[in-house]
Amino acid sequence: MPKHLCIDPLDSYAEREVLVAFEAAGSSFHRTAAIDRDGQDILSELTEAQRKDIQDALIEACGFGVSTTHPASRGRIEREAVFH
């Protein structure tokens, strides 16, 4: 299962990171965990906006960023992404 370090959305100073575990299938993603520096899974504590921040980081990390994908395609990827 792939993992990616993202800025901890619960850290107002953006100094800490969380390890996000996810599954990718084509252009769809399924987050399975967001582990903070204390080893706690904080995924259930995140707001929709915070989950969107992680979604954007994963899309960029997987090579689906604005610079590598036509904006219309990126919108399709974002709409199809599945995050729980």
QUITA-V287224 format. One record per backbone hydrogen bond with DSSP energy under -0.5 kcal/mol. NH is the residue of the N-H (numbers start at 1). CO is the residue of the C=O. Records with the same first field share a line. If there is no record, write none. Layout:
NH->CO + CO
This chain:
2->22
4->20
6->18
8->16
9->7
11->8
12->10
14->11
18->6
19->35
20->4 + 18
21->19 + 33
22->2
23->30
25->28
28->25
30->23
32->21
33->21
35->19
36->34 + 40
39->36
42->34 + 40
45->42
46->42 + 43
51->47
52->48
53->49
54->50
55->51
56->52
57->53
58->54
59->55
60->56
61->57
62->58
63->60
64->59
68->65
69->65
73->70
74->70
75->71
76->72
77->73
78->74
79->75
80->76
81->77
82->29
83->81
